[in-house]
Amino acid sequence: MEINKEQLLRDRDIHPTSDVIAKALGEANNAYIKFTDELASHNIQLEWNYYNDGKAWLAKGLYKWTGIRGGQNETTVFWLSIWDGFFKMTIYVPEKARADIFNLPLDDEVKLMIADSKQMGKLKYFPLIFDLCSDEMFEAVFVLVDFRKSIK
């Protein structure tokens, strides 16, 4: 199947409901449903917003926790966007954590992707981008999600 690399959900007035997402993803919707179901067991919530700078709906994967003094904290673990036939998930990892990430139980393909990822300009983060249309990469993705949650 030829994948058209076109980002969808660009109309501000059409909210990303499960029906809208299912139509956009087509066959990849089953993987998306499995992905969102798995997020709950990792204490991650998706929060959809329309962003004017990119003119598209994006979801933040938020990890929320209560601090030792009772304060509510949250961190963005990843960003998610819907494309024609797949969904894209991007995890921004602090450059200072790059060495630690290689100690994770990841296959060589993912470790190569990490090694090749370039720091983003002056920001001290590097992006890990996954184009997902099946659950094939979920094991690595969720190892990275849990790793990203642990970084404060």
N, C-alpha and C positions, 0 to 999 in steps of 0.2 A: 504494500500500500504506500503510495506516494504521500508524504506529509507536506502539507502546505504550511510554511512557517509564517502564519498570519495571526497576530494577537487579536482576540475577540473581546467581547464585553466592553465596547468603547462608547456605548450610548449611556449618558448620565441618567436618563429617565428609565432605563430598563435595568432593574435591580437583579443581581445574580442569585435568583432562586434556584432550587434544585432542578426545576424543569428547564430553565434557561441554560444552566450549566450542562445538563444531560444532552440537550440539543446541540450545543457547541462541541462537546467532546465526542459524541457518537459512540463508537465502540470502546473508547477509553473511559467512558463514564463508570463502568464496573470497577476499574482500578481506582478511580477517584473516590467512589463510595467506600471501597475497602480502606483507602488512605485516610479519609476523614473519620471513619470508624476507629481506626488504630490510634488516631490523635488523642482520643479521650483517655486511652490507657497510659498516655505519656503526659497527661495534664496540660494539653495544648488546646487552645480555643482559636477558631478562625474568626477574624473580624474583617468584614468587607468594607471598603471605602472607595469612593471615586476620587481619583487623583487628577487634578487639572494639568499638572506638568507632563504627565504621560498620556493624558486623555483616555484613561481606561480604569476599569475596576480592578483592584488588587486586594488580596487578602493577606493580612498579617497573621502569622502563627504566634500567638501570645502564650507565654508561660507566666502564670500568676501565682504568687506565693505570699505567705505572711512572714514578715521579718521577725527577728528575735524580740523586738520591742512591740510587736503587734501591728506594725504598719503594713499596708498592702503594697506589694512590689510587683512589677511586671517587666518582662523583657521580650523583645521581638526575637524569636528564634529563627524564623524564615519568612520569606515573601512568596506568594503564590499568584500566578496569573494563568488565565485560560486561553489556550491557543486552538487553532483548528485541528482537532483530533488528538490533542495531548494537553497536559498541564505542566507548567514550568514552575519549579521550586528552586529558590535561591537562598542559600545559607551564607551569611556574611560572618566569617570567622576572624577574630582579631589576629593580626600578624604575630603577636607575642605567643599565641597558642599553636602556631604552625608545627613546631617540633613535637608537641604533645599529641597532636592528631595522628602522627605516624605510629603511635603505640596502640592505636585502636585496632580491633579485629576487622580490618577492611581488606577487600581483595586488591590485587595489584593494579587493576584498572582504575579503581577509585583513588588509590595512593598516587598513581601517575597523574591523575587529574588534579589532585591537591598540589603536587610538586610543580605542575605547569601553570597553576593559577597565579595571576599577577596581582600585586597590591593595587588598590584603586587610588591612583593619584596621591594626594596628600593624606587621604584617609588611611588609617592603619588597619585596614581590613582587606581580606581577599575573598572573592565570591566563589562558591561552589554551586554550579548550576546543573540541575537535573531536568531533562525533558522526559516526562513520565507518561507512558500510554499503557503500561501494564505494571504488575506488582513485582517484576523482575528485580528492581533495584531497591525495594522497600527495606530490606534488611540493612543495607549500608546507609540508606537515608535515615532510618530511625536510630542507628548507632550515632550518626552525626548530630541528629536532633538532640539526643540525650547529652552528648558532649557539649553542644552549644548551650544547653540549659544550665550546665554546671559552671559556665564561665560568667563571672559577675563583673 
